[in-house]
Amino acid sequence: MRRHELSDAEWEFVRPLLPEPLRGRKRLDDRRVLNGIVWKFRTGTAWRDVPERYGPWATLHTRFRRWALDGTFERMLRAAQANADAAGCVDWLVSVGSTVVRAHQHAAGARKGGPSARPLGRSRGGLTSKIHLACDGVGRPLALTVTGGNTNDCTQFTAVMEAIRVPRVGPGRPRLRPAHVLGDKGYSSRAIRTWLRRRGISHTIPERADQIRNRLRRGSRGGRPPAFDKQLYKRRNVVERCFNRLKQWRGIATRYDKTADSYQAAVTLASLLMWA
């Protein structure tokens, strides 16, 4: 095994989750192709610069794009989560957070007006994207979305929560509802708290200072402060550690992909390997 490639344990974890090869002429071995894809995103290099030992770069790119567009990486992540849940290894104390990713100049230039152009926002530092993510209690990704870097965190909260969908191994509906949700002050809004209460999801989200002042100013009409467990909130750092692990992949820490599909597929692939 070379540096930046899948270990034997990671390959044995991923191999049963890969789609069945299509019938027809012999194609490049899946492990060799996946090693090339992983090497590309872990190093942040261009597709044309991937070493020849992984096969033609065009084949790697074509296979990656096919798997990205047909949802292969997403299905593999769901299957890995389902296996972990069946083994009782998922901690359903869910933390929600976001991180900003600087976009390289090569990420610009996608066709304007289409969905591929949306996840690039212009911030003070230039073009950026933002990863919104929910992880379990030990810091493994459950669901994610990618937006422009200037998107407010609270606007993506329900999208991330509704993307949590862990299938059952065997009969039964997918698990959609966490036991408890932890979020920082960026998610402190009446709409989010109401959304969680209606679904019977307990949560620990601190109030912002302006919200505290407004509630106190209104007196009894301001209502009671939301419940807040300081000790439980300390466990929210797992989402920050999750982002740190994802950003060990240089092709994720800096976005080089023009399309949202490709970048989100790369983040999904890195998330998948965190369940190995």
C-alpha positions in Angstrom: 0.0 0.0 0.0 1.4 3.4 -1.0 0.8 6.7 0.7 -2.7 8.2 0.2 -4.2 4.9 -1.0 -6.8 2.7 0.6 -5.5 0.4 3.3 -6.4 -3.3 3.1 -8.9 -2.8 5.9 -10.5 0.2 4.1 -10.7 -1.8 0.9 -12.4 -4.7 2.6 -14.9 -2.2 4.1 -15.7 -0.5 0.8 -15.6 -3.5 -1.6 -19.0 -5.0 -0.7 -20.6 -1.6 -1.0 -19.4 -1.0 -4.6 -22.0 -1.5 -7.4 -21.8 -4.6 -9.5 -19.6 -4.1 -12.7 -21.5 -3.6 -15.9 -21.5 -6.5 -18.4 -19.3 -6.0 -21.5 -15.7 -5.6 -22.2 -13.1 -5.9 -19.4 -12.6 -2.7 -17.5 -10.0 -1.2 -15.1 -10.1 -2.9 -11.6 -12.3 -1.1 -9.1 -9.7 -1.0 -6.4 -7.1 0.5 -8.7 -9.6 3.1 -9.9 -10.8 3.9 -6.4 -7.2 4.2 -5.2 -6.6 6.8 -7.9 -9.7 8.8 -7.0 -8.7 8.7 -3.3 -5.1 9.7 -4.2 -6.3 12.6 -6.3 -8.5 14.1 -3.5 -6.2 13.4 -0.6 -3.4 15.2 -2.4 -5.5 17.9 -4.1 -3.8 17.4 -7.5 -5.3 17.8 -10.9 -6.8 14.7 -12.7 -4.1 14.9 -15.4 -1.4 14.6 -12.7 -2.6 11.4 -11.1 0.2 8.8 -11.4 -0.1 6.4 -14.4 -0.1 3.4 -12.0 -3.8 4.0 -11.4 -4.6 3.9 -15.1 -5.5 6.6 -17.6 -6.6 9.8 -15.8 -9.6 10.1 -18.2 -10.9 6.7 -17.0 -10.6 7.7 -13.4 -12.4 10.9 -14.0 -15.2 9.2 -16.0 -15.7 6.6 -13.4 -15.8 9.2 -10.6 -18.2 11.4 -12.5 -20.5 8.4 -13.2 -20.5 7.4 -9.5 -21.1 11.0 -8.4 -24.0 11.6 -10.7 -25.8 8.2 -10.3 -25.6 8.5 -6.4 -23.2 5.6 -5.9 -21.1 7.4 -3.2 -24.3 8.4 -1.4 -25.7 4.8 -1.5 -22.4 3.5 -0.2 -22.4 5.9 2.7 -26.0 4.9 3.5 -25.1 1.2 3.4 -22.2 1.8 5.8 -24.4 3.7 8.2 -27.0 1.0 8.1 -24.4 -1.7 8.9 -23.1 0.4 11.8 -26.7 1.0 13.1 -27.6 -2.7 12.9 -24.5 -3.4 15.0 -25.6 -0.7 17.6 -22.5 1.4 16.8 -24.2 4.7 16.0 -24.4 7.3 18.7 -27.6 9.2 18.1 -26.5 12.3 20.0 -26.2 14.4 16.8 -24.1 17.6 16.4 -24.7 20.1 13.6 -22.2 22.5 12.3 -20.6 24.1 9.2 -17.2 25.0 7.9 -16.1 27.4 5.1 -13.8 26.1 2.3 -11.7 28.4 0.2 -12.4 27.8 -3.5 -9.4 27.8 -5.9 -9.7 29.9 -9.1 -10.0 26.6 -11.0 -13.4 26.0 -9.3 -14.8 29.1 -11.0 -16.2 29.1 -14.6 -19.0 26.6 -14.3 -22.1 27.4 -16.4 -24.0 30.2 -14.8 -27.6 29.7 -13.7 -27.4 25.9 -13.2 -27.2 24.0 -9.9 -23.4 23.6 -10.4 -22.9 27.4 -10.0 -24.8 27.7 -6.7 -22.3 26.3 -4.1 -19.8 29.2 -4.8 -20.3 32.3 -2.8 -18.3 35.5 -2.7 -17.0 36.3 0.8 -14.4 38.8 2.1 -11.6 36.4 1.2 -12.9 35.6 -2.3 -14.8 32.6 -3.6 -15.8 30.1 -1.0 -18.1 27.1 -0.4 -19.6 25.9 2.9 -20.1 22.4 4.1 -23.1 22.0 6.4 -23.0 18.7 8.3 -24.6 16.5 10.9 -22.5 13.9 12.6 -23.1 11.2 15.3 -21.8 11.3 18.8 -18.4 10.0 17.9 -17.9 12.4 14.9 -18.9 10.4 11.9 -20.9 12.2 9.2 -24.6 11.3 8.9 -25.7 13.9 6.3 -24.3 16.9 4.6 -25.1 19.7 2.1 -22.8 22.1 0.2 -23.7 25.7 -0.4 -22.0 29.0 -1.2 -19.7 30.3 1.6 -22.0 33.3 2.2 -25.0 31.1 3.1 -26.3 31.5 6.7 -26.0 28.4 8.8 -29.6 28.4 10.1 -31.1 28.4 6.6 -29.6 24.9 6.0 -30.5 23.3 9.3 -33.7 21.6 8.2 -32.1 20.5 4.9 -29.3 18.8 6.8 -31.6 17.2 9.4 -34.0 16.0 6.7 -31.0 14.4 4.9 -30.4 12.1 7.8 -31.8 8.8 6.6 -30.1 5.6 7.9 -31.7 2.5 6.3 -32.5 -0.6 8.3 -30.7 -3.9 7.5 -33.8 -6.0 6.8 -37.4 -4.8 7.1 -38.3 -1.5 8.7 -38.3 2.2 7.9 -35.1 4.2 7.8 -34.1 6.0 11.0 -34.7 9.7 10.6 -34.9 11.1 14.1 -31.9 11.6 16.4 -32.2 11.2 20.1 -30.8 14.7 20.8 -29.4 17.6 18.7 -26.5 19.9 19.6 -25.9 23.1 17.8 -24.1 26.4 18.3 -25.6 29.9 18.5 -25.8 30.1 14.7 -28.8 27.7 15.0 -30.6 29.7 17.8 -33.8 30.7 16.1 -37.5 30.3 17.0 -38.2 28.6 13.7 -35.5 25.9 14.3 -36.6 25.3 17.9 -40.2 25.0 16.8 -39.3 22.6 14.0 -37.4 20.4 16.5 -40.2 20.5 19.1 -42.9 19.5 16.6 -40.9 16.4 15.8 -40.2 15.5 19.4 -36.5 16.0 19.2 -34.8 17.4 22.3 -32.0 19.9 21.7 -29.2 21.9 23.3 -28.7 25.2 21.5 -27.4 28.3 23.4 -29.2 31.6 23.0 -27.5 34.6 21.3 -26.9 37.7 23.4 -29.4 39.8 21.4 -32.1 37.2 21.9 -31.5 37.2 25.6 -31.7 41.0 25.8 -34.9 41.0 23.7 -36.5 38.3 25.9 -35.6 40.2 29.1 -36.8 43.5 27.7 -40.3 42.0 27.1 -40.6 40.8 30.7 -43.1 38.1 31.3 -44.2 38.3 27.7 -40.7 37.2 26.6 -41.3 33.7 27.9 -39.0 31.4 29.7 -35.4 30.8 28.5 -34.9 27.6 26.5 -33.4 24.7 28.4 -29.7 24.4 28.1 -27.4 21.6 29.4 -23.9 23.0 29.7 -22.3 19.7 30.3 -24.0 18.1 27.3 -23.1 21.0 25.1 -19.4 20.2 25.7 -19.8 17.2 23.5 -20.6 19.4 20.4 -16.9 19.6 19.6 -17.2 16.3 17.8 -18.5 18.1 14.7 -15.4 20.3 14.7 -13.2 17.3 15.0 -15.1 15.8 12.1 -14.4 18.8 9.9 -10.7 18.6 10.9 -10.6 15.0 9.7 -12.3 15.8 6.4 -9.9 18.7 5.8 -7.0 16.3 6.0 -8.0 15.7 2.3 -6.4 18.6 0.5 -8.9 18.3 -2.3 -11.7 19.0 0.3 -9.8 21.6 2.4 -9.6 23.6 -0.9 -12.2 23.3 -3.5 -10.9 22.7 -7.1 -14.0 21.2 -8.6 -16.2 23.4 -10.9 -19.4 21.4 -10.2 -21.3 20.9 -7.0 -21.8 17.3 -7.8 -18.1 16.5 -8.0 -17.2 18.4 -4.8 -20.1 16.9 -2.8 -19.2 13.4 -4.1 -15.6 13.9 -2.8 -16.8 15.0 0.6 -19.2 12.0 0.6 -16.3 9.6 -0.3 -14.2 11.0 2.6 -17.2 10.7 4.9 -17.7 7.1 3.9 -14.1 6.1 4.8 -14.6 7.7 8.3 -17.1 4.8 8.9 -14.5 2.2 8.1 
